[in-house]
Amino acid sequence: MPEAISIQDSILDSVKLGLDGIDPENTDFDDQLILHINSILRILYRLGVGTKNFRITDRTATWSDFLGNQTDIMDAVAQYVALKIKYFWDSPTTGASTGALKEMIDELEFTLNIYVDPGEFP
């Protein structure tokens, strides 16, 4: 992920930078990335994060467009999307690395679940 992501940053461009720095101007993989991103945004909505039926079609959609008033979790959401894309797109070749990536994804899902439904957590 880029060092600092802004709520107004393009979702597509942020994901590209998170995939080992794909230049946002390079559109060679946009169709595949958009497909993956939209699938992950559906997963996030199912978790209680983001806007219903939101999907990106190009680089104009921003994190604030998807998150609405949930902007305080933007970093976790952006990291979750980037890691899930990496898992699908450019999965590590070693079992240990793949396991570590999956653990990070699971931890972010847990964190986002707690955000949506804190229950007994503060």
PEGI-V399644 format. One record per residue. RES is the residue in one small letter. SS is DSSP state (hx for helix, st for strand, lp for the rest). PHI is phi in radians with two decimals (* if undefined). Layout:
# PEGI-V399644
res = <RES;RES>
ss = <SS;SS>
phi = <PHI;PHI>
This chain:
# PEGI-V399644
res = <m;p;e;a;i;s;i;q;d;s;i;l;d;s;v;k;l;g;l;d;g;i;d;p;e;n;t;d;f;d;d;q;l;i;l;h;i;n;s;i;l;r;i;l;y;r;l;g;v;g;t;k;n;f;r;i;t;d;r;t;a;t;w;s;d;f;l;g;n;q;t;d;i;m;d;a;v;a;q;y;v;a;l;k;i;k;y;f;w;d;s;p;t;t;g;a;s;t;g;a;l;k;e;m;i;d;e;l;e;f;t;l;n;i;y;v;d;p;g;e;f;p>
ss = <lp;lp;lp;lp;lp;lp;lp;lp;lp;st;hx;hx;hx;hx;hx;hx;hx;hx;lp;lp;lp;lp;lp;lp;lp;lp;lp;lp;lp;hx;hx;hx;hx;hx;hx;hx;hx;hx;hx;hx;hx;hx;hx;hx;hx;hx;hx;lp;lp;lp;lp;lp;lp;lp;lp;lp;lp;lp;lp;lp;lp;st;hx;hx;hx;hx;hx;lp;lp;lp;hx;hx;hx;hx;hx;hx;hx;hx;hx;hx;hx;hx;hx;hx;hx;hx;hx;hx;hx;lp;lp;lp;lp;lp;hx;hx;hx;hx;hx;hx;hx;hx;hx;hx;hx;hx;hx;hx;hx;hx;hx;hx;hx;hx;hx;hx;lp;lp;lp;lp;lp;lp>
phi = <*;-1.09;-1.03;-2.34;-1.81;-1.69;-1.05;-1.63;-1.25;-1.12;-1.08;-1.06;-1.12;-1.09;-1.13;-1.01;-1.14;-1.28;-1.66;0.95;1.23;-1.07;-1.07;-0.99;-1.35;-1.38;-1.81;-0.99;-1.93;-0.99;-1.06;-1.19;-1.12;-1.08;-1.01;-1.12;-1.04;-1.09;-1.10;-1.22;-1.09;-1.15;-1.07;-1.07;-1.10;-1.07;-1.37;1.79;-1.97;1.63;-1.70;-1.07;1.00;-1.34;-2.62;-1.72;-2.18;-2.85;-1.44;-1.42;-1.26;-1.94;-1.08;-1.19;-1.05;-1.35;-1.44;1.03;-1.57;-1.66;-1.17;-1.22;-1.94;-0.97;-1.08;-1.13;-1.15;-1.09;-1.16;-1.02;-1.07;-1.11;-1.19;-1.12;-1.09;-1.03;-1.08;-1.36;-1.50;-2.43;-1.09;-1.04;-1.52;-1.73;-1.05;-1.13;-1.18;-1.09;-1.08;-1.13;-1.10;-1.10;-1.08;-1.11;-1.10;-1.07;-1.11;-1.15;-1.06;-1.07;-1.06;-1.18;-1.08;-1.12;-1.05;-1.27;-2.35;-1.14;0.85;-1.58;-1.51;-1.24>
